[in-house]
Structures are given as structure tokens and as C-alpha cells.
Amino acid sequence: MALERFGEDTRHMIVEASSPVDFKGERMRLFLADNGYQKVLESKKRDEIKVKRHAKVLNEYLFYDKLKQEIR
């Protein structure tokens, strides 16, 4: 279990897709404060990173965002 999850200012958890220099399919889980998450969103807009999943962290529990599903 990642101990960063229990940080007092941790509010977000993201799963980032691998970068071009990493092994294919490798993912990284990051626990971030609000200011770190804003930087991630800015990098995402510039297509520097890809965020696969996001969850809010509250009292060490993870609350995942619901994935958008296509309506058929």
C-alpha cells in the first residue's frame, strides 16, 4: 500500500499511462495535493501525459470517478 495515500494534504490519486521512454503498458499511480493535481491537468491539456483514472482521496479512502460509457 502506498504511504503517500495517508498524507495530510493528499486529495487526488491518478493512474498515469506510460511515457514514450518507459516500458509499454507500464502505469504509475500518483497521490497528489490540489496544487499538484492542477499541474497534472495543465500537462494533460498540452498532451504531455495521459491520465487513465482519477480518484478523490478522503480520509485515506479512494473514491473513483465514474467512467463515461457510450450509449448504444
PDB file as gemmi writes it, atoms N, CA and C in Angstrom:
CRYST1    1.000    1.000    1.000  90.00  90.00  90.00 P 1                      
ATOM      1  N   MET A   1       0.850  -1.176   0.000  1.00  0.00           N  
ATOM      2  CA  MET A   1       0.000   0.000   0.000  1.00  0.00           C  
ATOM      3  C   MET A   1       0.894   1.236   0.000  1.00  0.00           C  
ATOM      4  N   ALA A   2       0.533   2.202  -0.796  1.00  0.00           N  
ATOM      5  CA  ALA A   2       1.320   3.429  -0.905  1.00  0.00           C  
ATOM      6  C   ALA A   2       1.075   4.322   0.309  1.00  0.00           C  
ATOM      7  N   LEU A   3       2.143   4.691   0.988  1.00  0.00           N  
ATOM      8  CA  LEU A   3       2.009   5.519   2.188  1.00  0.00           C  
ATOM      9  C   LEU A   3       1.655   6.966   1.863  1.00  0.00           C  
ATOM     10  N   GLU A   4       1.908   7.405   0.617  1.00  0.00           N  
ATOM     11  CA  GLU A   4       1.552   8.768   0.221  1.00  0.00           C  
ATOM     12  C   GLU A   4       0.052   8.999   0.336  1.00  0.00           C  
ATOM     13  N   ARG A   5      -0.687   7.923   0.242  1.00  0.00           N  
ATOM     14  CA  ARG A   5      -2.147   7.985   0.325  1.00  0.00           C  
ATOM     15  C   ARG A   5      -2.608   8.569   1.660  1.00  0.00           C  
ATOM     16  N   PHE A   6      -1.806   8.398   2.705  1.00  0.00           N  
ATOM     17  CA  PHE A   6      -2.186   8.842   4.039  1.00  0.00           C  
ATOM     18  C   PHE A   6      -1.689  10.244   4.369  1.00  0.00           C  
ATOM     19  N   GLY A   7      -1.090  10.933   3.401  1.00  0.00           N  
ATOM     20  CA  GLY A   7      -0.607  12.289   3.629  1.00  0.00           C  
ATOM     21  C   GLY A   7      -1.747  13.230   3.981  1.00  0.00           C  
ATOM     22  N   GLU A   8      -1.459  14.173   4.840  1.00  0.00           N  
ATOM     23  CA  GLU A   8      -2.495  15.093   5.322  1.00  0.00           C  
ATOM     24  C   GLU A   8      -3.082  15.951   4.205  1.00  0.00           C  
ATOM     25  N   ASP A   9      -2.262  16.318   3.215  1.00  0.00           N  
ATOM     26  CA  ASP A   9      -2.745  17.186   2.139  1.00  0.00           C  
ATOM     27  C   ASP A   9      -3.079  16.427   0.855  1.00  0.00           C  
ATOM     28  N   THR A  10      -3.041  15.099   0.873  1.00  0.00           N  
ATOM     29  CA  THR A  10      -3.351  14.296  -0.314  1.00  0.00           C  
ATOM     30  C   THR A  10      -4.844  14.336  -0.594  1.00  0.00           C  
ATOM     31  N   ARG A  11      -5.204  14.759  -1.807  1.00  0.00           N  
ATOM     32  CA  ARG A  11      -6.617  14.880  -2.185  1.00  0.00           C  
ATOM     33  C   ARG A  11      -6.962  14.144  -3.471  1.00  0.00           C  
ATOM     34  N   HIS A  12      -5.936  13.761  -4.263  1.00  0.00           N  
ATOM     35  CA  HIS A  12      -6.194  13.145  -5.562  1.00  0.00           C  
ATOM     36  C   HIS A  12      -5.249  11.975  -5.788  1.00  0.00           C  
ATOM     37  N   MET A  13      -5.735  10.958  -6.512  1.00  0.00           N  
ATOM     38  CA  MET A  13      -4.910   9.854  -6.961  1.00  0.00           C  
ATOM     39  C   MET A  13      -5.176   9.697  -8.451  1.00  0.00           C  
ATOM     40  N   ILE A  14      -4.109   9.615  -9.234  1.00  0.00           N  
ATOM     41  CA  ILE A  14      -4.275   9.392 -10.665  1.00  0.00           C  
ATOM     42  C   ILE A  14      -3.463   8.177 -11.075  1.00  0.00           C  
ATOM     43  N   VAL A  15      -3.911   7.527 -12.140  1.00  0.00           N  
ATOM     44  CA  VAL A  15      -3.142   6.474 -12.781  1.00  0.00           C  
ATOM     45  C   VAL A  15      -2.723   7.042 -14.121  1.00  0.00           C  
ATOM     46  N   GLU A  16      -1.417   7.172 -14.282  1.00  0.00           N  
ATOM     47  CA  GLU A  16      -0.853   7.781 -15.487  1.00  0.00           C  
ATOM     48  C   GLU A  16      -0.366   6.684 -16.416  1.00  0.00           C  
ATOM     49  N   ALA A  17      -0.668   6.824 -17.705  1.00  0.00           N  
ATOM     50  CA  ALA A  17      -0.185   5.866 -18.700  1.00  0.00           C  
ATOM     51  C   ALA A  17       1.311   6.040 -18.879  1.00  0.00           C  
ATOM     52  N   SER A  18       1.935   5.040 -19.437  1.00  0.00           N  
ATOM     53  CA  SER A  18       3.386   5.079 -19.601  1.00  0.00           C  
ATOM     54  C   SER A  18       3.808   6.178 -20.570  1.00  0.00           C  
ATOM     55  N   SER A  19       4.975   6.701 -20.341  1.00  0.00           N  
ATOM     56  CA  SER A  19       5.537   7.701 -21.241  1.00  0.00           C  
ATOM     57  C   SER A  19       6.324   6.979 -22.337  1.00  0.00           C  
ATOM     58  N   PRO A  20       6.719   7.668 -23.395  1.00  0.00           N  
ATOM     59  CA  PRO A  20       7.426   7.011 -24.502  1.00  0.00           C  
ATOM     60  C   PRO A  20       8.738   6.332 -24.097  1.00  0.00           C  
ATOM     61  N   VAL A  21       9.361   6.760 -23.002  1.00  0.00           N  
ATOM     62  CA  VAL A  21      10.638   6.160 -22.607  1.00  0.00           C  
ATOM     63  C   VAL A  21      10.463   4.975 -21.663  1.00  0.00           C  
ATOM     64  N   ASP A  22       9.266   4.752 -21.137  1.00  0.00           N  
ATOM     65  CA  ASP A  22       9.013   3.632 -20.233  1.00  0.00           C  
ATOM     66  C   ASP A  22       8.650   2.386 -21.025  1.00  0.00           C  
ATOM     67  N   PHE A  23       8.518   1.286 -20.312  1.00  0.00           N  
ATOM     68  CA  PHE A  23       8.079   0.048 -20.945  1.00  0.00           C  
ATOM     69  C   PHE A  23       6.618   0.171 -21.346  1.00  0.00           C  
ATOM     70  N   LYS A  24       6.273  -0.416 -22.471  1.00  0.00           N  
ATOM     71  CA  LYS A  24       4.909  -0.345 -22.974  1.00  0.00           C  
ATOM     72  C   LYS A  24       3.945  -0.973 -21.965  1.00  0.00           C  
ATOM     73  N   GLY A  25       2.855  -0.280 -21.686  1.00  0.00           N  
ATOM     74  CA  GLY A  25       1.847  -0.782 -20.766  1.00  0.00           C  
ATOM     75  C   GLY A  25       2.122  -0.475 -19.310  1.00  0.00           C  
ATOM     76  N   GLU A  26       3.270   0.105 -19.015  1.00  0.00           N  
ATOM     77  CA  GLU A  26       3.601   0.433 -17.633  1.00  0.00           C  
ATOM     78  C   GLU A  26       2.781   1.638 -17.185  1.00  0.00           C  
ATOM     79  N   ARG A  27       2.286   1.584 -15.959  1.00  0.00           N  
ATOM     80  CA  ARG A  27       1.487   2.687 -15.422  1.00  0.00           C  
ATOM     81  C   ARG A  27       2.035   3.108 -14.076  1.00  0.00           C  
ATOM     82  N   MET A  28       1.801   4.368 -13.742  1.00  0.00           N  
ATOM     83  CA  MET A  28       2.292   4.911 -12.490  1.00  0.00           C  
ATOM     84  C   MET A  28       1.115   5.490 -11.710  1.00  0.00           C  
ATOM     85  N   ARG A  29       1.047   5.177 -10.434  1.00  0.00           N  
ATOM     86  CA  ARG A  29      -0.007   5.716  -9.578  1.00  0.00           C  
ATOM     87  C   ARG A  29       0.599   6.840  -8.748  1.00  0.00           C  
ATOM     88  N   LEU A  30      -0.023   8.018  -8.815  1.00  0.00           N  
ATOM     89  CA  LEU A  30       0.481   9.198  -8.110  1.00  0.00           C  
ATOM     90  C   LEU A  30      -0.568   9.720  -7.144  1.00  0.00           C  
ATOM     91  N   PHE A  31      -0.134  10.065  -5.942  1.00  0.00           N  
ATOM     92  CA  PHE A  31      -1.004  10.687  -4.947  1.00  0.00           C  
ATOM     93  C   PHE A  31      -0.597  12.145  -4.844  1.00  0.00           C  
ATOM     94  N   LEU A  32      -1.566  13.056  -5.028  1.00  0.00           N  
ATOM     95  CA  LEU A  32      -1.255  14.470  -5.184  1.00  0.00           C  
ATOM     96  C   LEU A  32      -2.109  15.361  -4.294  1.00  0.00           C  
ATOM     97  N   ALA A  33      -1.540  16.505  -3.941  1.00  0.00           N  
ATOM     98  CA  ALA A  33      -2.301  17.578  -3.301  1.00  0.00           C  
ATOM     99  C   ALA A  33      -3.006  18.360  -4.411  1.00  0.00           C  
ATOM    100  N   ASP A  34      -3.832  19.310  -4.041  1.00  0.00           N  
ATOM    101  CA  ASP A  34      -4.594  20.073  -5.035  1.00  0.00           C  
ATOM    102  C   ASP A  34      -3.699  20.789  -6.039  1.00  0.00           C  
ATOM    103  N   ASN A  35      -2.604  21.407  -5.569  1.00  0.00           N  
ATOM    104  CA  ASN A  35      -1.732  22.141  -6.496  1.00  0.00           C  
ATOM    105  C   ASN A  35      -1.017  21.192  -7.460  1.00  0.00           C  
ATOM    106  N   GLY A  36      -0.638  20.011  -7.016  1.00  0.00           N  
ATOM    107  CA  GLY A  36      -0.028  19.024  -7.903  1.00  0.00           C  
ATOM    108  C   GLY A  36      -1.006  18.516  -8.944  1.00  0.00           C  
ATOM    109  N   TYR A  37      -2.258  18.355  -8.546  1.00  0.00           N  
ATOM    110  CA  TYR A  37      -3.282  17.895  -9.485  1.00  0.00           C  
ATOM    111  C   TYR A  37      -3.547  18.950 -10.559  1.00  0.00           C  
ATOM    112  N   GLN A  38      -3.503  20.220 -10.193  1.00  0.00           N  
ATOM    113  CA  GLN A  38      -3.677  21.286 -11.184  1.00  0.00           C  
ATOM    114  C   GLN A  38      -2.556  21.247 -12.222  1.00  0.00           C  
ATOM    115  N   LYS A  39      -1.334  20.961 -11.787  1.00  0.00           N  
ATOM    116  CA  LYS A  39      -0.208  20.845 -12.717  1.00  0.00           C  
ATOM    117  C   LYS A  39      -0.400  19.661 -13.660  1.00  0.00           C  
ATOM    118  N   VAL A  40      -0.957  18.566 -13.145  1.00  0.00           N  
ATOM    119  CA  VAL A  40      -1.242  17.401 -13.987  1.00  0.00           C  
ATOM    120  C   VAL A  40      -2.272  17.758 -15.049  1.00  0.00           C  
ATOM    121  N   LEU A  41      -3.317  18.487 -14.665  1.00  0.00           N  
ATOM    122  CA  LEU A  41      -4.340  18.884 -15.635  1.00  0.00           C  
ATOM    123  C   LEU A  41      -3.759  19.772 -16.725  1.00  0.00           C  
ATOM    124  N   GLU A  42      -2.843  20.665 -16.355  1.00  0.00           N  
ATOM    125  CA  GLU A  42      -2.187  21.521 -17.348  1.00  0.00           C  
ATOM    126  C   GLU A  42      -1.337  20.683 -18.309  1.00  0.00           C  
ATOM    127  N   SER A  43      -0.609  19.706 -17.780  1.00  0.00           N  
ATOM    128  CA  SER A  43       0.207  18.830 -18.625  1.00  0.00           C  
ATOM    129  C   SER A  43      -0.666  17.978 -19.538  1.00  0.00           C  
ATOM    130  N   LYS A  44      -1.822  17.579 -19.037  1.00  0.00           N  
ATOM    131  CA  LYS A  44      -2.754  16.788 -19.842  1.00  0.00           C  
ATOM    132  C   LYS A  44      -3.283  17.609 -21.018  1.00  0.00           C  
ATOM    133  N   LYS A  45      -3.573  18.889 -20.793  1.00  0.00           N  
ATOM    134  CA  LYS A  45      -4.048  19.762 -21.871  1.00  0.00           C  
ATOM    135  C   LYS A  45      -3.003  19.914 -22.966  1.00  0.00           C  
ATOM    136  N   ARG A  46      -1.718  19.896 -22.576  1.00  0.00           N  
ATOM    137  CA  ARG A  46      -0.627  20.025 -23.546  1.00  0.00           C  
ATOM    138  C   ARG A  46      -0.235  18.671 -24.140  1.00  0.00           C  
ATOM    139  N   ASP A  47      -0.991  17.621 -23.838  1.00  0.00           N  
ATOM    140  CA  ASP A  47      -0.738  16.256 -24.325  1.00  0.00           C  
ATOM    141  C   ASP A  47       0.633  15.729 -23.924  1.00  0.00           C  
ATOM    142  N   GLU A  48       1.122  16.135 -22.760  1.00  0.00           N  
ATOM    143  CA  GLU A  48       2.399  15.636 -22.259  1.00  0.00           C  
ATOM    144  C   GLU A  48       2.228  14.313 -21.513  1.00  0.00           C  
ATOM    145  N   ILE A  49       1.062  14.118 -20.912  1.00  0.00           N  
ATOM    146  CA  ILE A  49       0.780  12.877 -20.193  1.00  0.00           C  
ATOM    147  C   ILE A  49      -0.644  12.433 -20.507  1.00  0.00           C  
ATOM    148  N   LYS A  50      -0.920  11.168 -20.206  1.00  0.00           N  
ATOM    149  CA  LYS A  50      -2.271  10.627 -20.339  1.00  0.00           C  
ATOM    150  C   LYS A  50      -2.697  10.088 -18.985  1.00  0.00           C  
ATOM    151  N   VAL A  51      -3.831  10.557 -18.508  1.00  0.00           N  
ATOM    152  CA  VAL A  51      -4.369  10.105 -17.229  1.00  0.00           C  
ATOM    153  C   VAL A  51      -5.428   9.049 -17.517  1.00  0.00           C  
ATOM    154  N   LYS A  52      -5.200   7.837 -17.013  1.00  0.00           N  
ATOM    155  CA  LYS A  52      -6.140   6.739 -17.246  1.00  0.00           C  
ATOM    156  C   LYS A  52      -7.295   6.740 -16.253  1.00  0.00           C  
ATOM    157  N   ARG A  53      -7.000   7.010 -14.977  1.00  0.00           N  
ATOM    158  CA  ARG A  53      -8.036   7.016 -13.941  1.00  0.00           C  
ATOM    159  C   ARG A  53      -7.764   8.132 -12.950  1.00  0.00           C  
ATOM    160  N   HIS A  54      -8.814   8.588 -12.287  1.00  0.00           N  
ATOM    161  CA  HIS A  54      -8.704   9.603 -11.241  1.00  0.00           C  
ATOM    162  C   HIS A  54      -9.603   9.194 -10.086  1.00  0.00           C  
ATOM    163  N   ALA A  55      -9.130   9.430  -8.883  1.00  0.00           N  
ATOM    164  CA  ALA A  55      -9.942   9.187  -7.695  1.00  0.00           C  
ATOM    165  C   ALA A  55      -9.689  10.314  -6.703  1.00  0.00           C  
ATOM    166  N   LYS A  56     -10.716  10.680  -5.986  1.00  0.00           N  
ATOM    167  CA  LYS A  56     -10.554  11.633  -4.895  1.00  0.00           C  
ATOM    168  C   LYS A  56     -10.166  10.848  -3.648  1.00  0.00           C  
ATOM    169  N   VAL A  57      -9.287  11.430  -2.837  1.00  0.00           N  
ATOM    170  CA  VAL A  57      -8.836  10.785  -1.612  1.00  0.00           C  
ATOM    171  C   VAL A  57      -9.443  11.543  -0.441  1.00  0.00           C  
ATOM    172  N   LEU A  58     -10.150  10.820   0.413  1.00  0.00           N  
ATOM    173  CA  LEU A  58     -10.766  11.423   1.585  1.00  0.00           C  
ATOM    174  C   LEU A  58     -10.591  10.468   2.757  1.00  0.00           C  
ATOM    175  N   ASN A  59      -9.871  10.930   3.775  1.00  0.00           N  
ATOM    176  CA  ASN A  59      -9.600  10.102   4.958  1.00  0.00           C  
ATOM    177  C   ASN A  59      -9.048   8.734   4.574  1.00  0.00           C  
ATOM    178  N   GLU A  60      -8.070   8.728   3.691  1.00  0.00           N  
ATOM    179  CA  GLU A  60      -7.346   7.558   3.188  1.00  0.00           C  
ATOM    180  C   GLU A  60      -8.177   6.608   2.323  1.00  0.00           C  
ATOM    181  N   TYR A  61      -9.423   6.950   2.020  1.00  0.00           N  
ATOM    182  CA  TYR A  61     -10.260   6.140   1.140  1.00  0.00           C  
ATOM    183  C   TYR A  61     -10.248   6.733  -0.264  1.00  0.00           C  
ATOM    184  N   LEU A  62     -10.347   5.868  -1.266  1.00  0.00           N  
ATOM    185  CA  LEU A  62     -10.357   6.301  -2.660  1.00  0.00           C  
ATOM    186  C   LEU A  62     -11.781   6.268  -3.201  1.00  0.00           C  
ATOM    187  N   PHE A  63     -12.180   7.353  -3.852  1.00  0.00           N  
ATOM    188  CA  PHE A  63     -13.486   7.456  -4.493  1.00  0.00           C  
ATOM    189  C   PHE A  63     -13.242   7.711  -5.977  1.00  0.00           C  
ATOM    190  N   TYR A  64     -13.330   6.642  -6.777  1.00  0.00           N  
ATOM    191  CA  TYR A  64     -13.032   6.731  -8.204  1.00  0.00           C  
ATOM    192  C   TYR A  64     -14.125   7.475  -8.951  1.00  0.00           C  
ATOM    193  N   ASP A  65     -13.692   8.248  -9.964  1.00  0.00           N  
ATOM    194  CA  ASP A  65     -14.644   8.883 -10.867  1.00  0.00           C  
ATOM    195  C   ASP A  65     -15.288   7.790 -11.704  1.00  0.00           C  
ATOM    196  N   LYS A  66     -16.543   7.983 -12.049  1.00  0.00           N  
ATOM    197  CA  LYS A  66     -17.212   7.012 -12.911  1.00  0.00           C  
ATOM    198  C   LYS A  66     -16.728   7.209 -14.337  1.00  0.00           C  
ATOM    199  N   LEU A  67     -16.504   6.100 -15.022  1.00  0.00           N  
ATOM    200  CA  LEU A  67     -16.060   6.164 -16.408  1.00  0.00           C  
ATOM    201  C   LEU A  67     -17.247   6.457 -17.309  1.00  0.00           C  
ATOM    202  N   LYS A  68     -17.017   7.297 -18.313  1.00  0.00           N  
ATOM    203  CA  LYS A  68     -18.074   7.600 -19.273  1.00  0.00           C  
ATOM    204  C   LYS A  68     -18.267   6.394 -20.180  1.00  0.00           C  
ATOM    205  N   GLN A  69     -19.503   5.995 -20.350  1.00  0.00           N  
ATOM    206  CA  GLN A  69     -19.805   4.862 -21.209  1.00  0.00           C  
ATOM    207  C   GLN A  69     -20.639   5.335 -22.388  1.00  0.00           C  
ATOM    208  N   GLU A  70     -20.394   4.719 -23.524  1.00  0.00           N  
ATOM    209  CA  GLU A  70     -21.170   5.074 -24.707  1.00  0.00           C  
ATOM    210  C   GLU A  70     -22.577   4.519 -24.573  1.00  0.00           C  
ATOM    211  N   ILE A  71     -23.545   5.300 -25.011  1.00  0.00           N  
ATOM    212  CA  ILE A  71     -24.935   4.845 -25.024  1.00  0.00           C  
ATOM    213  C   ILE A  71     -25.203   4.253 -26.398  1.00  0.00           C  
ATOM    214  N   ARG A  72     -25.626   3.009 -26.405  1.00  0.00           N  
ATOM    215  CA  ARG A  72     -25.865   2.335 -27.698  1.00  0.00           C  
ATOM    216  C   ARG A  72     -27.324   2.188 -27.955  1.00  0.00           C  
TER     217      ARG A  72                                                      
END                                                                             
